Amino acid sequence: MLDYGNRLYPGSGDWNLPPRDAASCAGFANYAAWLVGQYAAPDVWFEIYNEPNNPAFWANAVNPTQYAALLSACILKMRAAPKGASAQIISAGVGSAMAQDDQNPFMNTVAATVGATTMAKLTAQAIHPYDANNPPEALLSFIDRYRAAVPYSGPLAVTEWGYCNQWLGADETKRALYVARMIGSAVLAGVPLVTIFSLHDTGTDAANPDMSFGLHRFDNTPKTAAKAVKAMADALSGTITYDAEKVGTIYRITLRKANGVVTKIIWSDAPITSIVEPMGSLTFVDDSNGYHPWFRTVAGGVMITVGPAIAPQIITGT
């Protein structure tokens, strides 16, 4: 993430104030281009600023035209840099800041101001789909609303997303359940990158919601959610091709791997029910919390139980 301001830039000021004039935008773009030349690689993503629709990060005076000027300058300089042609370059992550979905009109203006030709040079646009009131599957409707509002048809990347204790309560099991479904929902949405906020809690003040998003506690001991992230990553590893769908109330990801191995990740946010999932043969059934859940082999498949409080089921076989 490339941010924020610098006292050397005219019109910028303190560290938390953005580049807002031509000179500071040019300086910031030069800095961004230098970083691309030094560090560009297939797994390195360069995000141009952070939440410019949030007054806290834009001098308490959100201005999409100003961010468009910064974004345009950076895109052109970064693409022209050594290794810039293949660099992973994305716009600033945006989500609801002062009002629900206020990122949509903001990015509509940004995209229109920058222009389709320059916006098309981005690897992806970045989003921050935080939602205190809805489960992870709400990502799909968040993206639908964004697509309807913003004139951009390229990929979307999730560069921040998470849930704090004030939203979930202190139940670590629910956090683990949600983080697994966040990853699954990102696969269903087809996003090329999802970044969980955050790796660890940033403090211990129970009254401060920003301190409790972590996969690990402030003392760096892992929460159950850290195990869920690993389980989902292990399930996704080695995938050659995949399908992802929602059928009725069932979410299903089918991962095809070497030697005919198939892994399925299945979950539901509807009331508890048992389903029979077709499988040619069965090797094992785990869930995203690392446990071996109840299942029954039946003709042509395996019977499992899914529901809103049940961790995604991970089935491996052929």
RODRENBA-717540 format. One line per 5 residues: number of its first residue (from 1); their letters; for each residue y, z, x of N, C-alpha, C, O. Coordinates in pm, whole numbers. Layout:
! residues N
NUM = A = Y,Z,X,Y,Z,X,Y,Z,X,Y,Z,X  ...
This chain:
! residues 318
1 = MLDYG = -118,0,84,0,0,0,124,0,88,142,89,171  209,-98,71,330,-112,153,449,-58,75,496,-121,-20  497,59,115,613,121,51,660,235,139,587,268,232  773,298,119,873,272,14,996,215,83,990,103,135  1107,286,86,1227,237,152,1236,280,297,1143,340,352
6 = NRLYP = 1349,248,359,1373,282,499,1524,295,518,1599,210,471  1568,398,587,1712,419,608,1777,305,685,1899,291,682  1696,224,755,1752,112,831,1792,-4,741,1870,-90,782  1741,-8,618,1769,-120,529,1899,-95,453,1912,8,388  1994,-186,459,2117,-169,379,2084,-158,231,2003,-235,179
11 = GSGDW = 2146,-64,165,2123,-49,22,1995,22,-13,1961,32,-131  1923,72,86,1795,137,58,1811,288,51,1787,348,-53  1851,350,161,1871,494,158,1748,571,198,1679,532,293  1717,680,127,1607,767,164,1473,696,147,1465,586,92  1369,764,196,1235,704,198,1189,660,59,1114,562,48
16 = NLPPR = 1231,730,-45,1181,699,-179,1268,601,-255,1249,581,-375  1364,540,-188,1448,441,-253,1405,302,-208,1374,281,-91  1404,207,-300,1345,76,-271,1441,-20,-202,1562,0,-208  1388,-123,-138,1472,-232,-89,1527,-310,-209,1451,-367,-286  1661,-310,-224,1720,-368,-345,1825,-474,-318,1886,-525,-412
21 = DAASC = 1848,-509,-193,1941,-619,-167,1872,-720,-76,1760,-696,-29  1937,-832,-51,1873,-941,23,1833,-899,163,1725,-934,211  1920,-823,230,1890,-782,367,1769,-690,374,1682,-708,459  1763,-591,284,1651,-498,289,1522,-564,242,1415,-531,294  1529,-657,146,1410,-731,105,1356,-815,221,1235,-821,242
26 = AGFAN = 1446,-879,294,1404,-959,409,1342,-871,517,1241,-909,578  1401,-754,542,1346,-664,641,1208,-613,601,1117,-609,683  1194,-576,475,1065,-529,426,961,-640,436,847,-614,475  999,-763,401,907,-876,408,863,-903,552,747,-937,576  955,-889,646,919,-907,787,816,-803,831,721,-833,902
31 = YAAWL = 839,-680,787,743,-571,816,607,-602,755,504,-586,822  605,-647,630,479,-679,564,407,-793,634,285,-789,650  481,-895,676,421,-1009,745,361,-966,879,254,-1014,917  430,-877,949,377,-827,1077,244,-755,1055,150,-772,1132  236,-674,950,112,-603,920,-2,-700,891,-114,-678,935
36 = VGQYA = 27,-805,816,-76,-905,788,-127,-966,918,-247,-980,938  -35,-1003,1007,-76,-1061,1134,-161,-968,1218,-247,-1013,1294  -138,-838,1205,-213,-740,1283,-347,-703,1221,-446,-686,1293  -351,-690,1088,-464,-621,1026,-539,-701,919,-637,-650,864  -499,-822,889,-566,-896,782,-715,-913,813,-752,-949,925
41 = APDVW = -798,-887,713,-943,-902,722,-995,-910,579,-923,-873,486  -1117,-958,559,-1167,-976,422,-1164,-850,337,-1146,-859,216  -1182,-733,399,-1185,-609,321,-1057,-527,332,-1056,-408,300  -948,-590,376,-818,-524,383,-726,-586,278,-704,-707,278  -672,-502,189,-585,-549,82,-444,-497,107,-424,-380,140
46 = FEIYN = -347,-585,91,-206,-550,111,-136,-547,-24,-118,-651,-88  -97,-427,-67,-33,-409,-197,118,-393,-176,163,-306,-102  195,-480,-242,339,-486,-218,411,-387,-309,447,-418,-422  432,-269,-256,501,-158,-321,410,-85,-421,294,-122,-439  464,17,-484,388,102,-575,470,134,-700,581,187,-691
51 = EPNNP = 415,101,-815,472,137,-945,623,117,-953,696,213,-979  671,-4,-933,816,-27,-940,872,-10,-1080,994,-5,-1097  787,-1,-1181,834,27,-1317,849,176,-1344,881,216,-1456  825,258,-1244,838,403,-1255,971,444,-1192,992,421,-1073  1062,505,-1267,1193,543,-1211,1183,627,-1085,1270,620,-998
56 = AFWAN = 1077,707,-1073,1063,793,-955,1051,712,-827,1083,762,-719  1005,588,-839,986,505,-720,1089,392,-709,1083,312,-616  1183,387,-802,1284,280,-797,1423,337,-825,1496,288,-911  1458,440,-750,1594,496,-750,1642,536,-889,1762,531,-917  1548,576,-976,1581,617,-1112,1651,508,-1192,1724,536,-1287
61 = AVNPT = 1630,383,-1152,1695,270,-1221,1603,149,-1213,1628,55,-1137  1496,152,-1293,1397,44,-1291,1464,-90,-1316,1546,-104,-1407  1429,-189,-1234,1493,-320,-1244,1392,-427,-1204,1369,-448,-1085  1330,-495,-1301,1226,-594,-1267,1278,-711,-1185,1203,-767,-1105  1403,-747,-1203,1459,-858,-1124,1468,-820,-976,1442,-903,-889
66 = QYAAL = 1504,-695,-949,1508,-649,-811,1368,-648,-749,1350,-691,-636  1270,-599,-825,1134,-600,-769,1085,-744,-750,1015,-772,-653  1122,-833,-840,1082,-973,-825,1135,-1031,-694,1065,-1108,-628  1257,-995,-657,1314,-1045,-531,1235,-994,-412,1207,-1068,-318  1197,-866,-416,1117,-809,-308,979,-874,-303,931,-911,-195
71 = LSACI = 916,-888,-418,782,-946,-425,781,-1089,-374,695,-1126,-294  876,-1168,-419,882,-1308,-377,901,-1320,-226,833,-1399,-160  994,-1241,-171,1018,-1246,-27,892,-1209,51,860,-1272,152  821,-1107,4,701,-1062,74,588,-1165,65,524,-1194,166  564,-1218,-53,456,-1315,-68,474,-1432,29,381,-1469,100
76 = LKMRA = 593,-1489,32,618,-1607,114,606,-1575,263,546,-1652,338  662,-1462,306,653,-1424,447,510,-1390,487,465,-1427,595  439,-1320,401,303,-1277,434,208,-1395,441,122,-1400,529  223,-1490,351,136,-1608,355,165,-1695,477,76,-1763,527  287,-1692,526,323,-1772,643,287,-1704,774,295,-1765,880
81 = APKGA = 246,-1578,769,214,-1503,889,80,-1546,948,-1,-1606,878  56,-1517,1076,-77,-1540,1131,-182,-1467,1047,-165,-1349,1015  -289,-1536,1012,-396,-1486,925,-352,-1470,780,-429,-1422,696  -228,-1509,749,-176,-1489,613,-240,-1576,508,-246,-1537,391  -288,-1694,546,-343,-1786,447,-463,-1727,375,-484,-1756,257
86 = SAQII = -543,-1645,444,-663,-1589,383,-651,-1439,354,-749,-1376,314  -533,-1382,373,-515,-1239,352,-525,-1203,204,-496,-1284,117  -568,-1079,178,-578,-1027,41,-443,-963,7,-416,-850,49  -361,-1033,-68,-224,-989,-98,-211,-968,-248,-239,-1059,-327  -167,-850,-288,-156,-818,-430,-20,-757,-461,45,-698,-374
91 = SAGVG = 22,-770,-585,147,-711,-630,130,-560,-648,19,-509,-641  240,-491,-671,237,-346,-689,158,-309,-814,168,-375,-917  79,-202,-803,10,-152,-920,107,-97,-1022,201,-25,-987  85,-131,-1148,172,-84,-1256,87,-32,-1371,-22,-82,-1397  139,67,-1439,78,121,-1559,188,181,-1645,306,167,-1614
96 = SAMAQ = 148,247,-1752,248,309,-1840,323,416,-1761,262,506,-1704  456,406,-1759,539,500,-1683,620,588,-1778,592,707,-1791  720,530,-1843,806,606,-1934,766,587,-2080,805,666,-2165  690,483,-2109,645,455,-2245,513,380,-2237,484,315,-2137  434,390,-2344,304,322,-2347,320,173,-2321,397,105,-2388
101 = DDQNP = 246,123,-2223,242,-20,-2190,376,-77,-2145,400,-197,-2158  466,8,-2093,594,-47,-2049,579,-135,-1924,674,-203,-1884  460,-134,-1863,437,-225,-1752,432,-371,-1797,457,-461,-1717  401,-396,-1924,383,-534,-1969,514,-612,-1976,521,-721,-1919  618,-563,-2044,745,-637,-2039,805,-640,-1898,869,-738,-1861
106 = FMNTV = 783,-534,-1821,833,-532,-1683,772,-647,-1604,845,-724,-1541  638,-658,-1606,573,-762,-1527,592,-900,-1587,582,-1000,-1516  619,-908,-1716,655,-1037,-1776,780,-1091,-1709,786,-1208,-1671  881,-1005,-1696,1006,-1047,-1631,983,-1078,-1483,1037,-1176,-1431  905,-994,-1416,877,-1018,-1274,811,-1153,-1253,854,-1232,-1169
111 = AATVG = 706,-1180,-1330,632,-1305,-1313,719,-1426,-1344,713,-1527,-1273  800,-1416,-1449,887,-1528,-1485,994,-1550,-1378,1030,-1664,-1350  1044,-1442,-1319,1149,-1454,-1218,1094,-1509,-1086,1156,-1596,-1024  980,-1460,-1045,919,-1509,-921,875,-1654,-935,891,-1734,-843  821,-1688,-1052,778,-1824,-1078,628,-1842,-1056,569,-1776,-971
116 = ATTMA = 570,-1932,-1132,425,-1950,-1132,372,-1993,-995,264,-1948,-955  445,-2077,-925,395,-2128,-796,379,-2016,-694,276,-2008,-627  479,-1930,-684,470,-1820,-587,374,-1712,-636,300,-1656,-555  373,-1682,-766,279,-1582,-817,135,-1625,-793,48,-1541,-772  109,-1755,-796,-26,-1805,-775,-74,-1783,-632,-193,-1796,-604
121 = KLTAQ = 16,-1749,-541,-22,-1722,-403,-79,-1581,-386,-134,-1548,-281  -68,-1498,-490,-128,-1365,-486,-279,-1374,-497,-332,-1461,-567  -349,-1285,-428,-493,-1270,-449,-520,-1213,-587,-616,-1253,-654  -436,-1121,-630,-450,-1057,-761,-320,-985,-793,-239,-957,-705  -303,-954,-921,-201,-858,-962,-270,-723,-979,-386,-716,-1021
126 = AIHPY = -199,-616,-947,-258,-482,-949,-212,-404,-1072,-98,-415,-1116  -304,-324,-1126,-275,-242,-1242,-321,-99,-1216,-411,-74,-1136  -257,-4,-1288,-293,138,-1285,-320,181,-1430,-230,231,-1496  -442,163,-1479,-469,184,-1622,-497,329,-1660,-593,357,-1733  -416,423,-1612,-432,563,-1651,-421,576,-1802,-338,511,-1865
131 = DANNP = -506,661,-1860,-504,680,-2005,-559,819,-2035,-680,841,-2032  -469,912,-2065,-510,1050,-2089,-590,1067,-2216,-665,1163,-2230  -575,974,-2310,-628,995,-2445,-752,915,-2478,-809,932,-2586  -795,828,-2388,-907,740,-2421,-1007,734,-2307,-972,760,-2192  -1133,699,-2338,-1236,693,-2235,-1220,570,-2147,-1135,485,-2174
136 = PEALL = -1300,558,-2042,-1282,450,-1945,-1291,309,-2003,-1228,217,-1952  -1368,292,-2109,-1384,158,-2166,-1254,103,-2222,-1244,-16,-2251  -1151,189,-2237,-1019,143,-2280,-957,48,-2178,-859,-20,-2209  -1013,43,-2057,-967,-55,-1958,-969,-196,-2014,-879,-276,-1986  -1069,-227,-2094,-1084,-364,-2145,-968,-401,-2237,-917,-513,-2229
141 = SFIDR = -926,-310,-2323,-813,-341,-2412,-681,-336,-2334,-588,-410,-2367  -671,-249,-2232,-553,-248,-2145,-533,-386,-2084,-422,-439,-2084  -639,-443,-2032,-631,-575,-1969,-598,-682,-2071,-519,-773,-2043  -656,-673,-2190,-624,-772,-2295,-475,-771,-2327,-414,-877,-2340  -416,-652,-2340,-274,-643,-2372,-188,-695,-2256,-87,-761,-2278
146 = YRAAV = -229,-665,-2135,-156,-713,-2017,-161,-865,-2011,-58,-930,-1990  -278,-922,-2031,-293,-1068,-2026,-207,-1135,-2133,-149,-1241,-2110  -200,-1073,-2250,-122,-1132,-2359,27,-1129,-2330,102,-1211,-2384  71,-1036,-2245,215,-1018,-2223,267,-1085,-2096,384,-1123,-2091  182,-1100,-1995,228,-1143,-1863,179,-1284,-1834,60,-1311,-1845
151 = PYSGP = 269,-1375,-1797,229,-1514,-1769,163,-1527,-1632,221,-1578,-1537  40,-1480,-1626,-37,-1484,-1502,-184,-1486,-1539,-230,-1400,-1614  -259,-1583,-1490,-400,-1598,-1528,-495,-1567,-1414,-616,-1583,-1429  -443,-1523,-1298,-528,-1492,-1185,-598,-1358,-1200,-585,-1293,-1304  -672,-1317,-1098,-746,-1191,-1104,-654,-1069,-1115,-537,-1073,-1076
156 = LAVTE = -709,-961,-1170,-641,-832,-1174,-722,-733,-1091,-845,-735,-1095  -654,-648,-1017,-719,-546,-935,-670,-409,-979,-551,-389,-1004  -763,-314,-989,-727,-176,-1024,-708,-99,-894,-805,-73,-822  -584,-62,-863,-557,5,-735,-530,155,-750,-515,225,-650  -524,204,-872,-524,349,-899,-579,367,-1039,-546,293,-1132
161 = WGYCN = -665,470,-1053,-717,502,-1186,-794,632,-1175,-872,651,-1082  -772,721,-1268,-845,845,-1265,-810,935,-1383,-730,899,-1469  -871,1052,-1383,-850,1152,-1488,-833,1288,-1421,-907,1322,-1328  -736,1366,-1468,-712,1499,-1412,-774,1606,-1503,-819,1576,-1614  -775,1730,-1455,-833,1839,-1533,-762,1860,-1665,-825,1897,-1765
166 = QWLGA = -630,1839,-1668,-556,1858,-1792,-602,1761,-1900,-588,1790,-2019  -655,1648,-1862,-702,1549,-1958,-849,1571,-1996,-888,1554,-2111  -930,1609,-1897,-1074,1620,-1918,-1121,1762,-1942,-1230,1782,-1996  -1040,1861,-1902,-1091,1995,-1891,-1155,2012,-1754,-1159,1917,-1676  -1203,2129,-1726,-1258,2158,-1593,-1407,2126,-1582,-1469,2160,-1481
171 = DETKR = -1465,2061,-1683,-1608,2030,-1683,-1636,1918,-1583,-1599,1803,-1607  -1701,1950,-1473,-1729,1850,-1372,-1828,1744,-1421,-1825,1631,-1374  -1913,1781,-1515,-2008,1683,-1567,-1936,1570,-1638,-1974,1454,-1624  -1831,1603,-1713,-1756,1498,-1783,-1683,1409,-1683,-1677,1288,-1703  -1627,1467,-1577,-1561,1385,-1475,-1661,1287,-1412,-1629,1170,-1392
176 = ALYVA = -1781,1336,-1382,-1883,1249,-1323,-1922,1139,-1420,-1940,1023,-1381  -1935,1174,-1547,-1966,1075,-1650,-1857,969,-1657,-1886,849,-1662  -1733,1013,-1658,-1621,919,-1670,-1609,829,-1548,-1582,710,-1562  -1627,884,-1428,-1607,800,-1311,-1714,692,-1303,-1686,581,-1258  -1836,722,-1344,-1940,619,-1348,-1905,511,-1449,-1923,392,-1422
181 = RMIGS = -1856,552,-1564,-1818,454,-1666,-1692,377,-1627,-1674,263,-1669  -1605,437,-1547,-1490,363,-1494,-1538,247,-1408,-1491,134,-1423  -1632,274,-1319,-1684,169,-1232,-1756,63,-1315,-1738,-56,-1293  -1836,107,-1412,-1904,12,-1498,-1808,-72,-1579,-1828,-192,-1595  -1703,-10,-1631,-1604,-84,-1710,-1530,-186,-1624,-1497,-295,-1671
186 = AVLAG = -1505,-151,-1498,-1440,-247,-1407,-1528,-368,-1383,-1479,-481,-1374  -1659,-346,-1372,-1751,-459,-1357,-1748,-546,-1483,-1742,-668,-1474  -1751,-482,-1600,-1744,-559,-1724,-1615,-639,-1733,-1615,-751,-1784  -1506,-582,-1684,-1376,-650,-1690,-1362,-760,-1585,-1270,-841,-1593  -1452,-762,-1488,-1448,-866,-1386,-1340,-847,-1281,-1297,-944,-1219
191 = VPLVT = -1295,-722,-1260,-1191,-701,-1159,-1255,-697,-1020,-1364,-641,-1005  -1190,-755,-919,-1250,-763,-786,-1236,-635,-703,-1299,-622,-598  -1154,-541,-751,-1130,-419,-675,-1100,-307,-773,-1019,-325,-865  -1164,-192,-756,-1128,-73,-834,-1118,44,-737,-1209,70,-659  -1005,115,-743,-977,227,-654,-963,354,-737,-874,364,-821
196 = IFSLH = -1052,450,-713,-1050,575,-787,-944,667,-726,-943,690,-605  -856,720,-811,-758,818,-767,-808,956,-810,-822,981,-929  -836,1046,-715,-819,1026,-572,-941,1080,-501,-1032,1134,-564  -943,1066,-368,-1060,1112,-292,-1077,1263,-304,-1189,1311,-319  -967,1337,-297,-978,1483,-310,-854,1537,-379,-749,1474,-380
201 = DTGTD = -868,1656,-438,-754,1723,-500,-645,1746,-395,-673,1764,-277  -521,1743,-441,-408,1758,-349,-350,1899,-349,-248,1925,-285  -414,1991,-419,-369,2129,-423,-457,2209,-517,-558,2158,-566  -420,2332,-542,-500,2421,-627,-422,2476,-745,-473,2563,-816  -301,2429,-768,-219,2477,-879,-271,2418,-1010,-253,2299,-1036
206 = AANPD = -334,2501,-1092,-393,2454,-1216,-290,2400,-1314,-324,2324,-1404  -164,2439,-1298,-59,2392,-1388,-4,2255,-1349,73,2196,-1424  -43,2205,-1233,7,2076,-1185,-101,1970,-1203,-198,1969,-1127  -86,1881,-1301,-193,1783,-1327,-217,1688,-1210,-329,1639,-1194  -116,1661,-1130,-133,1567,-1020,-229,1617,-912,-273,1539,-828
211 = MSFGL = -260,1745,-914,-342,1802,-807,-491,1796,-833,-570,1830,-744  -534,1755,-954,-675,1773,-989,-748,1643,-1022,-846,1645,-1097  -702,1531,-969,-768,1403,-993,-889,1380,-902,-963,1284,-923  -910,1463,-802,-1000,1430,-692,-1147,1425,-724,-1196,1488,-817  -1218,1346,-641,-1364,1346,-640,-1417,1465,-560,-1533,1504,-573
216 = HRFDN = -1330,1522,-477,-1362,1643,-400,-1254,1747,-429,-1141,1714,-465  -1292,1873,-413,-1195,1980,-430,-1098,1983,-312,-1116,1911,-213  -997,2064,-323,-895,2072,-218,-954,2115,-84,-903,2079,21  -1064,2193,-89,-1130,2235,36,-1230,2130,86,-1305,2155,179  -1229,2012,20,-1311,1897,59,-1458,1909,20,-1538,1824,59
221 = TPKTA = -1497,2012,-55,-1633,2016,-107,-1644,1918,-223,-1552,1909,-304  -1756,1843,-232,-1765,1738,-334,-1785,1793,-474,-1855,1892,-495  -1722,1728,-569,-1751,1750,-710,-1869,1661,-750,-1908,1571,-675  -1926,1687,-867,-2036,1604,-915,-1995,1458,-923,-2079,1369,-908  -1867,1432,-948,-1819,1295,-959,-1840,1216,-831,-1860,1094,-836
226 = AKAVK = -1835,1282,-715,-1859,1211,-589,-2001,1157,-584,-2024,1047,-534  -2095,1234,-635,-2234,1188,-641,-2247,1068,-735,-2324,976,-709  -2171,1070,-845,-2176,959,-940,-2123,831,-879,-2178,723,-902  -2016,841,-800,-1963,722,-733,-2069,663,-639,-2088,542,-636  -2137,748,-564,-2240,700,-472,-2355,636,-549,-2406,531,-508
231 = AMADA = -2396,697,-660,-2506,640,-738,-2471,502,-791,-2554,411,-788  -2349,485,-839,-2307,354,-889,-2295,254,-776,-2335,138,-791  -2242,296,-662,-2232,206,-547,-2370,163,-499,-2391,46,-465  -2464,257,-495,-2600,222,-454,-2663,124,-552,-2733,31,-511  -2639,145,-681,-2696,55,-781,-2639,-86,-767,-2712,-184,-783
236 = LSGTI = -2511,-97,-737,-2446,-228,-724,-2478,-297,-593,-2467,-419,-582  -2518,-220,-492,-2542,-276,-359,-2654,-380,-362,-2755,-363,-430  -2634,-487,-287,-2737,-590,-277,-2739,-691,-389,-2827,-776,-395  -2642,-682,-479,-2639,-774,-593,-2611,-917,-546,-2521,-941,-465  -2690,-1010,-598,-2670,-1152,-570,-2597,-1219,-686,-2497,-1288,-666
241 = TYDAE = -2647,-1198,-807,-2579,-1243,-928,-2586,-1131,-1031,-2671,-1042,-1022  -2497,-1138,-1130,-2501,-1034,-1232,-2446,-1086,-1364,-2373,-1185,-1368  -2483,-1017,-1471,-2423,-1035,-1603,-2374,-900,-1650,-2433,-797,-1618  -2266,-899,-1726,-2213,-775,-1782,-2167,-803,-1924,-2099,-902,-1950  -2205,-716,-2017,-2175,-743,-2157,-2172,-613,-2237,-2225,-510,-2196
246 = KVGTI = -2107,-622,-2352,-2117,-519,-2454,-2180,-582,-2576,-2129,-681,-2629  -2291,-525,-2621,-2360,-573,-2740,-2366,-457,-2839,-2436,-359,-2815  -2293,-469,-2949,-2282,-358,-3042,-2213,-241,-2974,-2099,-253,-2930  -2283,-129,-2964,-2225,-11,-2898,-2283,12,-2758,-2258,115,-2696  -2359,-85,-2710,-2427,-70,-2581,-2356,-153,-2474,-2331,-272,-2492
251 = YRITL = -2324,-87,-2363,-2269,-156,-2245,-2384,-178,-2147,-2461,-87,-2118  -2393,-301,-2095,-2507,-335,-2009,-2462,-421,-1892,-2393,-521,-1910  -2501,-381,-1772,-2481,-461,-1651,-2618,-492,-1594,-2697,-401,-1568  -2648,-620,-1575,-2776,-663,-1519,-2751,-721,-1380,-2679,-820,-1365  -2809,-659,-1280,-2787,-695,-1140,-2914,-757,-1083,-3020,-694,-1083
256 = RKANG = -2904,-880,-1034,-3020,-949,-976,-3009,-944,-824,-2906,-978,-766  -3119,-902,-762,-3119,-879,-618,-3231,-959,-552,-3299,-1037,-618  -3250,-939,-422,-3352,-1014,-349,-3492,-979,-398,-3515,-870,-451  -3583,-1073,-381,-3725,-1054,-412,-3750,-1025,-559,-3847,-958,-594  -3662,-1075,-646,-3682,-1061,-789,-3650,-924,-845,-3674,-899,-963
261 = VVTKI = -3595,-835,-764,-3561,-701,-812,-3443,-709,-909,-3345,-780,-884  -3453,-636,-1018,-3346,-629,-1118,-3309,-482,-1139,-3396,-398,-1160  -3180,-453,-1133,-3129,-321,-1167,-3038,-335,-1288,-2952,-423,-1291  -3056,-248,-1387,-2970,-248,-1504,-2897,-113,-1513,-2956,-8,-1490  -2770,-120,-1547,-2689,0,-1573,-2649,-5,-1720,-2585,-100,-1764
266 = IWSDA = -2687,97,-1794,-2671,94,-1940,-2609,225,-1986,-2651,333,-1944  -2510,215,-2074,-2449,334,-2131,-2388,302,-2266,-2380,185,-2306  -2344,406,-2337,-2281,390,-2467,-2182,503,-2489,-2202,614,-2441  -2074,473,-2563,-1981,579,-2602,-1995,611,-2751,-1910,679,-2809  -2103,560,-2811,-2132,585,-2953,-2229,702,-2965,-2281,748,-2863
271 = PITSI = -2254,752,-3087,-2347,864,-3104,-2482,838,-3038,-2526,724,-3025  -2548,946,-2997,-2674,937,-2923,-2776,854,-3000,-2794,870,-3121  -2841,765,-2927,-2946,682,-2985,-3046,645,-2877,-3014,649,-2758  -3166,610,-2917,-3268,560,-2825,-3279,410,-2840,-3277,358,-2951  -3292,340,-2728,-3306,195,-2731,-3422,156,-2640,-3460,230,-2550
276 = VEPMG = -3478,39,-2666,-3580,-18,-2578,-3514,-129,-2497,-3466,-228,-2553  -3514,-112,-2366,-3454,-211,-2277,-3564,-298,-2216,-3653,-246,-2150  -3558,-430,-2237,-3662,-518,-2183,-3666,-513,-2029,-3562,-525,-1964  -3784,-495,-1974,-3807,-501,-1829,-3946,-558,-1807,-4040,-522,-1878  -3959,-648,-1708,-4091,-702,-1677,-4183,-596,-1620,-4299,-586,-1658
281 = SLTFV = -4130,-518,-1527,-4201,-404,-1471,-4098,-297,-1439,-3979,-326,-1431  -4144,-175,-1421,-4052,-63,-1402,-4084,6,-1271,-4199,41,-1244  -3981,26,-1187,-3998,101,-1063,-3951,245,-1081,-4025,339,-1049  -3829,263,-1132,-3781,399,-1157,-3662,394,-1251,-3598,290,-1269  -3632,510,-1310,-3513,530,-1393,-3439,653,-1339,-3496,762,-1331
286 = DDSNG = -3313,634,-1303,-3226,744,-1264,-3103,740,-1355,-3089,649,-1436  -3016,839,-1341,-2885,826,-1403,-2777,840,-1296,-2807,871,-1181  -2654,817,-1336,-2546,814,-1237,-2513,951,-1180,-2436,961,-1085  -2570,1058,-1237,-2553,1191,-1179,-2662,1223,-1077,-2662,1331,-1017  -2755,1127,-1057,-2861,1147,-959,-2985,1215,-1013,-3072,1256,-937
291 = YHPWF = -2994,1228,-1145,-3110,1293,-1206,-3209,1189,-1259,-3176,1071,-1273  -3330,1235,-1288,-3432,1150,-1348,-3437,1182,-1498,-3497,1282,-1537  -3375,1101,-1581,-3367,1132,-1724,-3499,1103,-1795,-3591,1042,-1740  -3505,1148,-1920,-3622,1115,-2003,-3628,965,-2027,-3525,901,-2050  -3749,908,-2020,-3771,770,-2060,-3919,755,-2096,-4001,841,-2066
296 = RTVAG = -3948,643,-2159,-4088,614,-2196,-4112,465,-2175,-4036,383,-2225  -4218,431,-2104,-4253,290,-2091,-4322,246,-2220,-4408,315,-2273  -4281,130,-2267,-4339,70,-2387,-4368,-75,-2357,-4331,-126,-2251  -4434,-142,-2448,-4469,-282,-2427,-4342,-364,-2402,-4254,-371,-2487  -4336,-427,-2285,-4224,-516,-2255,-4097,-449,-2211,-3995,-516,-2193
301 = GVMIT = -4099,-316,-2193,-3973,-254,-2154,-3983,-104,-2136,-4090,-50,-2112  -3868,-39,-2149,-3859,105,-2130,-3765,161,-2236,-3659,104,-2263  -3805,273,-2297,-3721,340,-2396,-3636,444,-2325,-3687,528,-2251  -3505,439,-2349,-3411,534,-2290,-3319,587,-2398,-3314,533,-2509  -3247,692,-2367,-3150,750,-2459,-3010,734,-2401,-2987,762,-2283
306 = VGPAI = -2917,689,-2485,-2778,672,-2442,-2686,740,-2543,-2723,762,-2658  -2565,773,-2497,-2468,837,-2585,-2345,878,-2507,-2344,865,-2384  -2242,928,-2574,-2114,955,-2508,-2119,1066,-2404,-2036,1069,-2314  -2215,1157,-2415,-2226,1265,-2318,-2343,1245,-2224,-2380,1337,-2150  -2402,1126,-2225,-2517,1095,-2140,-2472,1000,-2029,-2409,898,-2056
311 = APQII = -2503,1034,-1906,-2463,952,-1792,-2526,814,-1801,-2637,801,-1852  -2459,711,-1750,-2518,577,-1747,-2658,580,-1685,-2682,644,-1583  -2750,509,-1751,-2888,502,-1707,-2903,385,-1609,-2855,275,-1636  -2968,409,-1497,-2987,308,-1394,-3137,278,-1386,-3216,361,-1340  -3174,159,-1430,-3314,119,-1439,-3341,12,-1334,-3266,-85,-1324
316 = TGT = -3444,29,-1255,-3479,-69,-1153,-3623,-114,-1172,-3713,-33,-1194  -3643,-244,-1162,-3775,-303,-1175,-3765,-453,-1155,-3697,-500,-1064  -3834,-526,-1242,-3824,-672,-1239,-3807,-724,-1381,-3797,-845,-1402
